[in-house]
């Protein structure tokens, strides 16, 4: 009986809610001329395709006409933009995602416009 209880407890420790495996995605339109690029960030989606579609939809809602999918993420994602540059980042923490987004943007007067975590 004790072996059964031990196994049950071990299995219970590995139980993960579906939300923990949610997927996020980033889309961006960097062809907007003198305006900051439009972007879309989706979080909490069930799969990569849903996340991609949601990010593209959000980007278009922000006025992007040439939105394109950039990246999926499972934990945190961030977008940095300026009038001529953009960057994105992802990682285990919001700090990592934002630091990578700013670095990719080459610190060209970029500001973090979105940073989301699951």
N, C-alpha and C positions, 0 to 999 in steps of 0.2 A: 504494500500500500504506500509506503514512503517513497518508493521509486516513482510511482505514478504522480504523487503530489509534487515531487521535485521536478519532474518533466513538465507538469502543468505550469508551475511557477516560472520555469525557464522560458517556456513558450509565451507566457503572458508578458514577460519582460521584452520580448522582441516584437510585440504587437505594435504596428504603426498605423496611424489613422491615414485614410486616403489623402487628406489635405497635405500631409507631409511629403507626398510625392507629386504635388501639383507642379505644373510647368508654367514658366513665364517666357515672354518673347519681346523683342524690340524691333520696331520698324522705323525707318527714317526716310524723309524726302530731302535730299541735300541739293536739289536743283531749283531752289526758290529765289535765286538772285540775291538782292540786298537784304532780304528778311532772314530771320533766324530759321533754320530748317524745321519743318513740321516733324513730329515724331509721335509714335504710339508705343505704349508699354502695357502689356497684358500680364496679369498675374492670376494664379489660382485656376488655371485651365487643366483639364484632365489629360490632354495629350499634346504633342508637339504641333500637330496640324491645327488644332483648335487655338492654341496660343498664337501661332503664326497668323491665322486669319483674324483673330481679335486685334493683334498689334497693328496689322495693316488697316483694319477698319478704324481704329482710333487715330491713326496717322492721317487718314483721309478726312476724318471728322475735324481734325485740326487744320484743315486747308491744304494738305499735301495732295498734289496731283500725280506725282511720280514716286509714291511711297514704295520702298522695297524692304523686304525682310532682311534683318541683320544677324540676329543671334537668338538662340534659346537659352534659358537658364533655369536652374532648379532651386536656387536659394535666393540670391539677391541680384538685381540688375540695376544699372544706372545709365543715364544719358547726360552728356555735357554738350552745350552748343554755344556758338557765337554766330555772328552774321555770315562768316565764311567757312567755319570749321565745325566739326562735330566729333564726338568720341563716345564710345560705349564701354561698359565694363560689367563684369559679373564675378561673383565669388561667394564665399561662405558668409561674408558679412557685408553690411551696407558700406562700411568704411573701405573695404577692399574694392567693391564695385565702383564707388565714387572716385577713389584714387586712380583706378585703371582708366575710367572714363576721362578724367582730366588729363592724365598722361597721354592717352591716345589722341586727345584734342590738342596735344602739344602745348597746353597752357596758353593758348592764343586768345586771351580774354574770354575764355569759356566759363560758363556757369552751369552748375548741375541743375537741370530742369526736371529730372525725375530720378528717384531712387526708391525702389520697391523691394521688399523681401516677403518671402512666403511665411 
